[in-house]
Protein backbone atom coordinates (compact mmCIF):
# COMPACT_ATOMS: atom_id res chain seq x y z
CA UNK A 1 0.00 0.00 0.00
CA UNK A 2 1.37 3.43 -0.93
CA UNK A 3 -0.14 6.65 0.28
CA UNK A 4 1.05 10.13 -0.61
CA UNK A 5 0.32 13.11 1.60
CA UNK A 6 1.86 16.27 0.20
CA UNK A 7 5.49 15.41 -0.42
CA UNK A 8 5.58 12.44 1.96
CA UNK A 9 5.26 8.96 0.46
CA UNK A 10 4.38 6.19 2.92
CA UNK A 11 4.64 2.46 2.44
CA UNK A 12 3.24 -0.12 4.83
CA UNK A 13 4.19 -3.74 5.49
CA UNK A 14 7.16 -4.02 3.14
CA UNK A 15 8.68 -7.50 3.35
CA UNK A 16 12.42 -7.84 2.88
CA UNK A 17 15.06 -10.51 2.53
CA UNK A 18 18.43 -8.97 3.30
CA UNK A 19 21.45 -11.02 2.22
CA UNK A 20 24.58 -10.15 4.16
CA UNK A 21 27.86 -11.68 3.06
CA UNK A 22 29.62 -11.74 6.38
CA UNK A 23 32.47 -14.14 5.60
CA UNK A 24 34.14 -14.55 2.23
CA UNK A 25 34.30 -18.36 2.40
CA UNK A 26 30.71 -18.93 3.52
CA UNK A 27 27.28 -18.34 1.98
CA UNK A 28 25.46 -15.11 2.79
CA UNK A 29 23.24 -14.89 5.84
CA UNK A 30 19.70 -14.02 4.78
CA UNK A 31 17.59 -12.05 7.22
CA UNK A 32 13.85 -11.99 6.57
CA UNK A 33 11.52 -9.42 8.01
CA UNK A 34 9.05 -6.65 7.40
CA UNK A 35 9.32 -2.89 7.50
CA UNK A 36 6.09 -1.80 9.16
CA UNK A 37 6.14 1.81 7.91
CA UNK A 38 8.56 3.55 5.55
CA UNK A 39 7.92 7.27 5.10
CA UNK A 40 9.95 9.02 2.43
CA UNK A 41 9.84 12.51 3.94
CA UNK A 42 11.61 14.17 1.02
CA UNK A 43 14.19 13.11 -1.56
CA UNK A 44 16.94 13.00 1.09
CA UNK A 45 15.24 11.70 4.27
CA UNK A 46 13.21 8.65 5.24
CA UNK A 47 11.73 7.45 8.51
CA UNK A 48 11.18 3.75 9.26
CA UNK A 49 8.88 2.83 12.15
CA UNK A 50 8.70 -0.62 13.68
CA UNK A 51 5.59 -1.37 15.73
CA UNK A 52 6.00 -3.69 18.71
CA UNK A 53 3.03 -5.22 20.53
CA UNK A 54 5.05 -5.21 23.75
CA UNK A 55 5.90 -2.55 26.30
CA UNK A 56 9.11 -0.62 25.82
CA UNK A 57 12.11 -1.96 27.71
CA UNK A 58 13.22 0.29 30.60
CA UNK A 59 16.10 1.51 28.45
CA UNK A 60 16.54 1.02 24.74
CA UNK A 61 19.61 -1.16 24.90
CA UNK A 62 22.18 -2.36 22.46
CA UNK A 63 20.07 -5.30 21.27
CA UNK A 64 17.34 -2.84 20.27
CA UNK A 65 19.84 -0.69 18.38
CA UNK A 66 21.15 -3.80 16.63
CA UNK A 67 17.64 -4.90 15.59
CA UNK A 68 16.81 -1.44 14.30
CA UNK A 69 20.18 -1.32 12.53
CA UNK A 70 19.15 -4.35 10.49
CA UNK A 71 15.88 -2.60 9.60
CA UNK A 72 17.85 0.50 8.56
CA UNK A 73 20.06 -1.61 6.31
CA UNK A 74 17.00 -3.26 4.74
CA UNK A 75 15.37 0.14 4.11
CA UNK A 76 18.57 1.45 2.54
CA UNK A 77 18.47 -1.37 -0.01
CA UNK A 78 14.88 -0.46 -0.96
CA UNK A 79 15.30 3.33 -1.15
CA UNK A 80 17.23 5.46 -3.64
CA UNK A 81 20.94 5.82 -2.95
CA UNK A 82 21.84 8.73 -0.70
CA UNK A 83 18.59 8.81 1.28
CA UNK A 84 19.33 9.22 5.02
CA UNK A 85 17.27 6.66 6.95
CA UNK A 86 16.20 7.17 10.56
CA UNK A 87 14.66 4.17 12.33
CA UNK A 88 12.54 3.96 15.46
CA UNK A 89 10.27 1.61 17.37
CA UNK A 90 6.83 2.34 18.73
CA UNK A 91 5.72 0.15 21.64
CA UNK A 92 1.96 -0.24 21.47
CA UNK A 93 1.51 -1.53 25.01
CA UNK A 94 2.82 1.84 26.32
CA UNK A 95 0.05 3.70 24.47
CA UNK A 96 2.30 6.77 24.12
CA UNK A 97 2.62 6.79 20.35
CA UNK A 98 6.19 8.08 20.59
CA UNK A 99 9.01 6.41 18.72
CA UNK A 100 12.18 5.26 20.45
CA UNK A 101 15.06 6.36 18.22
CA UNK A 102 18.34 4.84 19.45
CA UNK A 103 21.72 6.02 18.22
CA UNK A 104 22.51 4.14 14.98
CA UNK A 105 25.15 1.42 14.89
CA UNK A 106 27.88 1.83 12.27
CA UNK A 107 27.89 -0.47 9.23
CA UNK A 108 31.09 -2.35 10.16
CA UNK A 109 29.96 -2.92 13.75
CA UNK A 110 26.52 -4.04 12.54
CA UNK A 111 28.11 -6.58 10.18
CA UNK A 112 30.41 -7.89 12.92
CA UNK A 113 27.58 -8.31 15.42
CA UNK A 114 25.18 -9.90 12.92
CA UNK A 115 28.00 -12.31 12.06
CA UNK A 116 28.33 -13.30 15.74
CA UNK A 117 24.57 -13.76 16.17
CA UNK A 118 24.38 -15.83 12.96
CA UNK A 119 27.20 -18.06 14.22
CA UNK A 120 25.42 -18.52 17.56
CA UNK A 121 22.18 -19.48 15.79
CA UNK A 122 24.04 -21.93 13.52
CA UNK A 123 25.73 -23.55 16.53
CA UNK A 124 22.43 -23.78 18.45
CA UNK A 125 20.73 -25.49 15.52
CA UNK A 126 23.67 -27.83 14.94
CA UNK A 127 23.78 -28.81 18.63
CA UNK A 128 19.97 -28.87 19.10
CA UNK A 129 20.07 -26.34 21.94
CA UNK A 130 18.38 -23.02 22.43
CA UNK A 131 19.14 -21.57 25.83
CA UNK A 132 16.86 -18.53 25.61
CA UNK A 133 16.65 -15.94 28.36
CA UNK A 134 16.04 -16.87 32.00
CA UNK A 135 12.34 -16.45 32.87
CA UNK A 136 12.90 -13.97 35.74
CA UNK A 137 14.97 -11.75 33.47
CA UNK A 138 12.11 -11.79 30.95
CA UNK A 139 9.64 -10.81 33.65
CA UNK A 140 11.89 -7.97 34.84
CA UNK A 141 12.25 -6.66 31.28
CA UNK A 142 8.47 -6.57 30.87
CA UNK A 143 8.80 -7.15 27.15
CA UNK A 144 5.32 -8.61 26.75
CA UNK A 145 6.41 -11.83 25.04
CA UNK A 146 6.65 -14.04 28.14
CA UNK A 147 3.59 -15.98 26.90
CA UNK A 148 5.49 -16.89 23.75
CA UNK A 149 8.74 -18.05 25.35
CA UNK A 150 7.35 -19.52 28.58
CA UNK A 151 3.68 -20.43 28.07
CA UNK A 152 3.70 -22.73 31.13
CA UNK A 153 4.94 -19.87 33.32
CA UNK A 154 2.13 -17.57 32.21
CA UNK A 155 -0.53 -20.20 32.88
CA UNK A 156 0.97 -20.92 36.33
CA UNK A 157 0.92 -17.24 37.27
N, C-alpha and C positions, 0 to 999 in steps of 0.2 A: 504494500500500500504506500503510495506517495501522496503527500499533501503539501501544497505550496501556500504559504501565508506571507504575502509581500515578497521579500527577497529570501526568506527562509524556506528551505526544502527539507521535509521530514520524511524519514523512512522508518517503518516499524517492522520488527520481527525478521531481521535479515540474517539468514543462516550463513555460517562460514565454515570452511575447512582450511585451516592455516597450516601449511607444511613448513616446518622449520628444520633445515639441515644443520644439525648441531655438531655432528662429528663427520669428518670427511669419509671415513671408512665404513659408515653405517647408513642405513636408509633414513630418510627424513622422519621426524616425529610429526604426526598429523593431529592437530587439536581441532575438535569440532565444537561448535557452540552457536550462539545466537546473539546478535546485537539487538537489544530491545528497542532502542530509539537512536537513530542517527539524525542529527539536525545539522544541515549545512547552513551555517549562519550567514556566510558570505563566501566569496570565492577563495578566501584565505583561512577561514576558521570553521571548525566543526565541533559539535558537542555530542558525545555518546553517553547515554544514560542506561544503566543496568538496574532493573527493578528486582529487589530481593523480597521474598515473602516473610523474611525473618525480621527480628529487631536488630538494630545496629549494634555492633560490638562496642564495648566501653570506649575503646580507642581504635581508630582505623590503623591496623598494624601492617606489618610488612607483607603478610600473606595476602591481605586485601589489595595492597599496591601491586603485588605480583599478578594477581588475577586481573586487575584492571589494566595492567600493562599488556597482557595478552590481548584483551579486547581492543586496546589502542592500536596494537600491531595489526590486528584483523581489520580494523576500520581503515588504517592507512593503506592496506592493499586494495580496498574497495573504492577509495576516494581518489580524486586527481592528485598527482604529485605536487608537493609543496603546501598542501592544506595542513594547518596546525590542528591537531586533534586533542581535545580535552575530554577526559573520561571521568565519570562519577557514578556513584551508586545511590539509589534511593531505597531506603528500608521501609517497606509498607506497614510493618507492625508498629513503627514509631508514630505513624500518622502525622508527620511533620511536613512531608513533601519537599524537604530540602536535601539536595545532593551532597554526599560526602565526596570531596575531591582531593584525594591524597597526592602528595608530591610524586611526579612520574619517575619510574625507574629507567635508567639509561639502557640503550639497546644491547650493549655488550653484557651488562649485568643481567638483564632479562634473559638473554640467550643462555648464559652460564647457569642461572637458577632453574630455567625450564629443563635444561640438560640434566641437572641433578634430580629433579622431580621425576623426569621420564625414566631415569635409571632406577630410581627407587620403585616406581610402578612396575617396571620390567622385572626387577628382582622379586617383588612381592608376588607377581603372577607366576614366575618360574618356580618359586618355593612354596606356593599355595598358602601364603600368609598375608594377612591384612590387619596390622595392629590397630589402626584407628586411633581415636583420641579417647582418653580415659573419661568415663561417664561423668564424674564430678567436675572435671574441667569443662565439659560441654555444658553442664548445668550452670556453672559460674559464668560462662561466656554469654549465656542467654541467646544463643544464635537462632533458636526456633526450629531447629532440625533434629532435636533429640528423638522425636517420634520416628524419624527415618533410620537413624543409626542404632538406636536402642529401643525398639518397640516394646520389649518386655519391661523395661524400666518405666516407661510412661504408663503402661497398664497397671503396674504395681504401685504407682504413686498415690 
